[in-house]
Amino acid sequence: MARLEYRLSHATDESPLLYVYNYIDKDEISMRFACDYYVKEGVVYEKLSAAFVRGLYVIYVRVAAEENAAAPDAAGGSALGPGIRVELRHFREEADVYPLLHTFRFADDDDALLLLQTDVVEWNGREWTKSSTEVDEDRGVYVYYAMAPEAAR
């Protein structure tokens, strides 16, 4: 087990501690390192960097722009059921809602990590191109935002 900290990144050398996870599995840290965004207590944070500092893992973040505000129900997503869930959501520029296309459920965190790291996901006979990924702690789910094949060109 390891320790993970989320720190708010500033222009100065000080990076205030936001959240700490003691005794966290390294596979979960890897999945969080693969995410571009982190949602906690209704606030969306953008990952700036990830580091290994003095024996602990650190993710440096900043508060994301207002247009990235967390949706209370994320338009129909559900974190119920066993395993690790990764939602595939249709990303479109200037959209307020990103429709849920599919929820992948994994018993193995390695499979979920591999999905989060892919650039293209084939689903429903089409190839969807990754826009970004996030860990949404409020809903207990990872999210893979993808552009439709015609929009990715």
C-alpha positions, 0 to 999 in steps of 0.5 A: 500500500502507498500514500497519495496526495492531491495538491493544489498547484500554485506559481509559488513553491507552496502547493497546499494539500487538498486530499490525502489517501493513506494505504491506497493500492498502487493500481488505483494510483496508476488509474488516477495518474491516467486521468485528466480530471478529478471530481471531489465534493462537486469541484472539478480539478484538472491534473497538471502533473503527477510525481513521486516525491519523498516516498509518496505519490502526488497529483498536482491539480488546479480548479478547472474552468467553470464550463467543466462544472460537475453535474450532480447526476452526470446525466444518467450515470450510475455507480451501482453494482460490483467492480470498477466502472468506466463510463463512455460518454459522448464529448462535444465541444460547447455541450452542457451534457455528455450523454452516457453511451455505455458503462464498462464494468471490470473485475480487474483494475488492470483492464480498467487502466488499459481502457483509460490509457487507450486513444480509441475505443471501439463501441457499437461498431464505431471507433470513438476517439478519447478527449479526456478521462476523469475519476469522479469520486462523488459518483464512484466512477471513472469516465472516458470522454470520447468524440464520435468518429465523424467529429474526430476527423 
